[in-house]
């Protein structure tokens, strides 16, 4: 009996961890509830965008957005989207992630 009691306690303690979680416990998947994919396709004019709007580009934080505005203010408007790569902090990876969204108007 002394050997059975610890085994029963162990079984009752570990059993809930081994149970399969019901599907109802998972959060519902609603693609329309996530606005990120739609926002990711919106083009951004780098000649008129402010810091907040530039931060909508993937991988662009406040500091990089501020550098883009500073560069634009000191060098004038961008003539072509590729000129954005001259801004410190914009590397090839960041450019490739966003190049389809960057526009000049």
Backbone as CSV, one residue per row, in Angstrom:
resi,resn,N_x,N_y,N_z,CA_x,CA_y,CA_z,C_x,C_y,C_z
1,UNK,0.820,-1.191,0.000,0.000,0.000,0.000,0.865,1.256,0.000
2,UNK,2.012,1.204,0.690,2.884,2.373,0.741,3.472,2.705,-0.626
3,UNK,3.651,1.691,-1.469,4.190,1.942,-2.801,3.115,2.477,-3.748
4,UNK,1.915,2.099,-3.550,0.825,2.503,-4.434,0.444,3.953,-4.213
5,UNK,0.434,4.442,-3.005,0.011,5.807,-2.706,0.878,6.851,-3.417
6,UNK,2.204,6.811,-3.349,2.997,7.804,-4.099,2.771,7.728,-5.604
7,UNK,2.564,6.521,-6.109,2.319,6.376,-7.543,0.989,7.018,-7.929
8,UNK,-0.027,6.861,-7.075,-1.322,7.489,-7.349,-1.227,9.007,-7.283
9,UNK,-0.521,9.513,-6.308,-0.354,10.961,-6.185,0.369,11.504,-7.415
10,UNK,1.418,10.816,-7.807,2.170,11.237,-8.981,1.292,11.204,-10.233
11,UNK,0.476,10.188,-10.362,-0.410,10.083,-11.514,-1.426,11.221,-11.542
12,UNK,-2.021,11.543,-10.391,-3.005,12.621,-10.340,-2.384,13.997,-10.564
13,UNK,-1.127,14.143,-10.189,-0.454,15.426,-10.377,-0.043,15.609,-11.838
14,UNK,0.437,14.565,-12.478,0.935,14.698,-13.858,-0.153,14.525,-14.903
15,UNK,-1.255,13.907,-14.574,-2.306,13.656,-15.549,-2.832,14.926,-16.227
16,UNK,-3.100,15.999,-15.489,-3.577,17.208,-16.181,-2.569,17.769,-17.189
17,UNK,-1.268,17.586,-16.944,-0.260,18.094,-17.873,-0.186,17.269,-19.144
18,UNK,-0.614,16.023,-19.054,-0.573,15.147,-20.218,-1.841,15.221,-21.054
19,UNK,-2.876,15.796,-20.500,-4.151,15.887,-21.209,-4.027,16.821,-22.405
20,UNK,-4.754,16.521,-23.452,-4.769,17.360,-24.649,-5.657,18.566,-24.362
21,UNK,-5.156,19.748,-24.708,-5.944,20.968,-24.500,-7.074,21.001,-25.513
22,UNK,-8.256,21.371,-25.088,-9.380,21.432,-26.031,-9.201,22.584,-27.017
23,UNK,-9.771,22.413,-28.186,-9.666,23.449,-29.217,-10.343,24.737,-28.780
24,UNK,-11.296,24.629,-27.879,-12.001,25.822,-27.405,-11.080,26.724,-26.601
25,UNK,-9.995,26.176,-26.073,-9.076,26.983,-25.276,-8.194,27.867,-26.156
26,UNK,-8.049,27.506,-27.417,-7.226,28.298,-28.319,-7.985,29.561,-28.722
27,UNK,-7.264,30.682,-28.890,-7.941,31.908,-29.313,-8.458,31.758,-30.743
28,UNK,-9.597,32.356,-31.034,-10.150,32.235,-32.387,-9.260,32.952,-33.401
29,UNK,-9.174,32.385,-34.561,-8.376,32.984,-35.634,-9.305,33.787,-36.533
30,UNK,-9.171,35.106,-36.483,-9.972,35.996,-37.316,-9.028,36.836,-38.159
31,UNK,-8.822,36.498,-39.413,-7.887,37.259,-40.227,-8.283,38.721,-40.380
32,UNK,-9.573,39.020,-40.353,-9.987,40.403,-40.505,-9.735,41.224,-39.251
33,UNK,-9.471,40.565,-38.128,-9.220,41.278,-36.877,-7.800,41.811,-36.812
34,UNK,-6.904,41.338,-37.680,-5.516,41.769,-37.675,-5.297,42.776,-38.797
35,UNK,-5.188,44.089,-38.493,-5.049,45.091,-39.546,-3.646,45.177,-40.127
36,UNK,-2.660,44.474,-39.580,-1.281,44.575,-40.034,-1.098,44.221,-41.506
37,UNK,-1.691,43.130,-42.022,-1.470,42.835,-43.439,-1.971,43.931,-44.358
38,UNK,-3.063,44.551,-44.026,-3.589,45.625,-44.853,-2.684,46.855,-44.766
39,UNK,-2.195,47.160,-43.570,-1.317,48.311,-43.392,0.016,48.095,-44.099
40,UNK,0.434,46.844,-44.215,1.715,46.543,-44.834,1.700,46.820,-46.337
41,UNK,0.547,46.903,-46.954,0.488,47.117,-48.385,0.278,48.580,-48.770
42,UNK,0.078,49.451,-47.804,-0.172,50.858,-48.085,1.150,51.537,-48.468
43,UNK,1.196,52.177,-49.648,2.426,52.868,-50.038,2.678,54.103,-49.175
44,UNK,3.951,54.405,-48.986,4.338,55.564,-48.177,5.226,56.469,-49.020
45,UNK,4.801,57.727,-49.153,5.575,58.727,-49.895,6.654,59.255,-48.958
46,UNK,7.899,58.894,-49.253,8.989,59.281,-48.348,9.335,60.763,-48.438
47,UNK,8.765,61.479,-49.383,9.008,62.924,-49.456,8.025,63.732,-48.617
48,UNK,6.904,63.140,-48.243,5.915,63.882,-47.465,5.599,63.236,-46.118
49,UNK,6.036,62.000,-45.909,5.698,61.272,-44.677,6.412,61.872,-43.468
50,UNK,5.673,61.942,-42.363,6.284,62.375,-41.114,6.860,61.155,-40.402
51,UNK,7.457,61.377,-39.242,8.111,60.309,-38.489,7.129,59.177,-38.187
52,UNK,5.934,59.527,-37.746,4.945,58.518,-37.376,4.572,57.643,-38.572
53,UNK,4.401,58.252,-39.722,4.036,57.492,-40.916,5.199,56.626,-41.396
54,UNK,6.416,57.149,-41.307,7.591,56.375,-41.723,7.796,55.155,-40.830
55,UNK,7.379,55.248,-39.587,7.511,54.124,-38.657,6.592,52.969,-39.036
56,UNK,5.677,53.164,-39.968,4.806,52.084,-40.444,5.545,51.148,-41.384
57,UNK,6.709,51.577,-41.876,7.524,50.696,-42.706,8.095,49.595,-41.825
58,UNK,8.198,48.409,-42.357,8.679,47.265,-41.590,10.141,47.458,-41.187
59,UNK,10.402,47.369,-39.891,11.756,47.477,-39.374,12.222,48.897,-39.127
60,UNK,11.375,49.886,-39.360,11.752,51.288,-39.147,11.204,51.751,-37.808
61,UNK,12.112,52.062,-36.904,11.734,52.591,-35.607,11.793,54.108,-35.610
62,UNK,11.573,54.683,-34.449,11.546,56.142,-34.337,12.865,56.766,-34.790
63,UNK,13.985,56.239,-34.344,15.279,56.859,-34.655,15.566,56.839,-36.161
64,UNK,15.307,55.721,-36.820,15.555,55.640,-38.268,14.593,56.568,-39.009
65,UNK,13.340,56.627,-38.567,12.374,57.536,-39.197,12.835,58.990,-39.047
66,UNK,13.357,59.333,-37.877,13.870,60.690,-37.668,15.065,60.970,-38.576
67,UNK,15.912,59.967,-38.787,17.069,60.147,-39.681,16.618,60.365,-41.123
68,UNK,15.551,59.695,-41.525,15.018,59.885,-42.883,14.541,61.329,-43.050
69,UNK,13.812,61.835,-42.069,13.308,63.215,-42.137,14.473,64.197,-42.110
70,UNK,15.472,63.964,-41.253,16.645,64.847,-41.187,17.388,64.866,-42.524
71,UNK,17.563,63.698,-43.121,18.248,63.613,-44.407,17.479,64.383,-45.475
72,UNK,16.169,64.190,-45.498,15.311,64.881,-46.474,15.372,66.390,-46.276
73,UNK,15.367,66.844,-45.022,15.425,68.277,-44.737,16.756,68.889,-45.154
74,UNK,17.854,68.149,-44.998,19.159,68.720,-45.329,19.565,68.528,-46.795
75,UNK,19.052,67.492,-47.475,19.436,67.224,-48.853,18.332,67.501,-49.868
76,UNK,17.164,67.870,-49.403,16.043,68.099,-50.311,15.262,66.814,-50.530
77,UNK,14.181,66.904,-51.291,13.335,65.725,-51.503,14.081,64.628,-52.279
78,UNK,13.676,63.405,-52.038,14.249,62.272,-52.750,13.782,62.323,-54.202
79,UNK,14.677,62.036,-55.136,14.333,62.045,-56.550,13.871,60.669,-57.016
80,UNK,14.380,59.619,-56.382,13.951,58.255,-56.668,14.003,57.445,-55.369
81,UNK,13.170,56.424,-55.261,13.080,55.672,-54.008,14.411,55.079,-53.539
82,UNK,15.277,54.690,-54.467,16.557,54.072,-54.121,17.457,54.995,-53.307
83,UNK,17.251,56.306,-53.400,18.063,57.264,-52.646,17.882,57.101,-51.140
84,UNK,16.820,56.467,-50.734,16.577,56.227,-49.315,17.712,55.415,-48.701
85,UNK,18.385,54.616,-49.495,19.482,53.783,-48.987,20.678,54.612,-48.548
86,UNK,20.723,55.886,-48.922,21.813,56.766,-48.492,21.663,57.181,-47.028
87,UNK,20.475,57.004,-46.476,20.203,57.385,-45.091,20.855,56.358,-44.169
88,UNK,21.568,56.864,-43.167,22.203,55.978,-42.190,21.132,55.159,-41.465
89,UNK,21.320,53.852,-41.431,20.356,52.979,-40.778,19.476,52.223,-41.752
90,UNK,19.516,52.613,-43.022,18.743,51.905,-44.050,19.714,51.008,-44.804
91,UNK,19.681,49.745,-44.478,20.541,48.784,-45.152,19.777,48.035,-46.226
92,UNK,20.447,47.085,-46.833,19.813,46.338,-47.927,18.635,45.510,-47.435
93,UNK,18.705,44.957,-46.227,17.597,44.164,-45.701,16.340,44.996,-45.504
94,UNK,16.514,46.158,-44.893,15.379,47.052,-44.654,14.808,47.542,-45.980
95,UNK,15.678,47.839,-46.914,15.241,48.288,-48.232,14.423,47.199,-48.927
96,UNK,14.916,45.963,-48.922,14.224,44.867,-49.601,12.853,44.594,-48.982
97,UNK,12.730,44.724,-47.678,11.442,44.486,-47.017,10.397,45.509,-47.427
98,UNK,10.824,46.729,-47.745,9.890,47.836,-47.944,9.874,48.441,-49.337
99,UNK,10.709,47.998,-50.233,10.862,48.708,-51.510,9.588,48.781,-52.332
100,UNK,8.687,47.831,-52.178,7.436,47.889,-52.937,6.461,48.921,-52.367
101,UNK,6.685,49.337,-51.133,5.787,50.288,-50.484,6.298,51.730,-50.546
102,UNK,7.557,51.909,-50.860,8.170,53.235,-50.875,7.904,53.893,-52.217
103,UNK,7.272,55.076,-52.158,6.968,55.812,-53.389,7.469,57.248,-53.287
104,UNK,7.606,57.871,-54.445,7.977,59.270,-54.574,6.874,59.951,-55.356
105,UNK,6.329,61.004,-54.807,5.274,61.756,-55.522,5.604,63.222,-55.516
